[in-house]
């Protein structure tokens, strides 16, 4: 039996909070006996939502926080001024060791700023990085960095590659995973200034298995790399574009399938076979992405997460904890 | 009846050259009575390919060029040293007014360098930009710049927006098309340094209909903008990623549909309805992208173009010519 893990959930963060966050917490403790969730947010609203469910009372706790950080709030200002917001209070619990991890589906910018200011960076880490898994035909790649901390320098990208390697190796159980850098060609001399300066540093870096440039067209075919390094602006564009393309594709196919009686019958026949495939490419269903490099686990769930994605994001914390990712990152940076 | 247009085709450029380029030329003159194609490249090889077809002899001409620029060649070196390459000879024909346009499926880098060095820029244009149409649920958006001329400055991006507006307005027949800039959020203060500096300049620019930031997830949903401005590294990543995702999706769906007798029957029923939709999202089928801002029309076709894409790329030159795009770009920049 694995050890108990306590996750602070920003109950007020996300498009469907607190209804779906609370439901996600209930599902998580139901499915994973070693998880305890602390719902952080406006107590009355949380209690009202919780009243619909039966659950193990020892597994869910409420911590009151009166304020809410909105998507429109300027991140730095919100973190500094809304001291009693669900996000800040939940992050403080991680800093103070009252929780092992925090999950939030709120504003990415606020999570990033809060992660740095409230939870704090691991000593030696220059910048934390948001690292979601993105699906490919052959499995998953880790895209690092997809955050809001743009205009990175070459040394940041090298640390992203190192952190990504430790994370991927442990969570995906693959020794010596490959690292590539997003580029507009595969030749070494290609790229913008940042990529050209970063390339030789990655090549020299002994703690990673660098295989060179990865063209964007290879990311989903699975011929890219396990860990795909890029600057946050580019990573964010890739991630959101993926989301948009997947959405457009699925809705076009759906419309096509519903266009006549003939196609409706066809749709019934093919549904079981392609449903799984299509779900794989729904980026928002992947749960959350960790913000690597902080003194505690911070997981960013998709803004439009429903209860099942919240549940997945909470469950992800188990593997992170069990594999002692943060201890390994700390050790990595000291070497 | 519209005027005659002469297109110089780099017969040796592309993954399937010269077989598919020559075939594409034959298809183009067959379909469009006002097109004449000059096949530029190794005469013996071109003649051999041509011998398979019957076509109007007045509509296809061969100009010999002994050298070939390979994908592995360094662009600047190739353009300067391979003076008798199919690409350079074809571009010279445009510069000297012997052809109205050049189409090539060869190395993007070489086309870009050749465009600037051989064809030359329109006076006042700081950088030419590669501007493909990319499909969305509601039609097409122009993504500018997707070239290999990275690390653009804010004033370049403003010109891209202006050129894109003239091109889109004329070719798509839409007055006052909307312009957006690729960003990682929709708020004005979001973005990297380049976007933050460019945003106010676009806002002030009177000759465009700037509507603000476009998040990457809106590009294919059609809720973005008609003209989507970005720096070439980002544009190139978006374009190639689109290609990769589309390819992965289609192959997953195909595999799903072929997995059992049941799904095979379903596939037959739905095929007519979804085939068109799926083709729309095949970026490589869109023909070519113009390199805007040069003293003549340069069209870059996809490297893996088959004859039908070459045909489309050649045919695209008609609309460009008939709408006097270059005269309008010249006029725009003088104002």
Interface residues (C-beta under 8 A of the other chain):
Chain A: X72 X74 X109 X136 X137 X148 X150 X151 X182 X184 X185 X187 X189 X190 X191 X192 X193 X195 X215 X216 X217 X218 X219 X220 X221 X222 X232 X233 X234 X236 X237 X238 X239 X240 X241 X242 X243 X244 X245 X246 X247 X248 X249 X251 X252 X253 X255 X256 X257 X259 X260 X262 X263 X265 X266 X267 X268 X269 X270 X273 X274 X277 X278 X280 X281
Chain B: X72 X74 X109 X136 X137 X148 X150 X151 X182 X184 X185 X187 X189 X190 X191 X192 X193 X195 X215 X216 X217 X218 X219 X220 X221 X222 X232 X233 X234 X236 X237 X238 X239 X240 X241 X242 X243 X244 X245 X246 X247 X248 X249 X251 X252 X253 X255 X256 X257 X259 X260 X262 X263 X265 X266 X267 X268 X269 X270 X273 X274 X277 X278 X280 X281
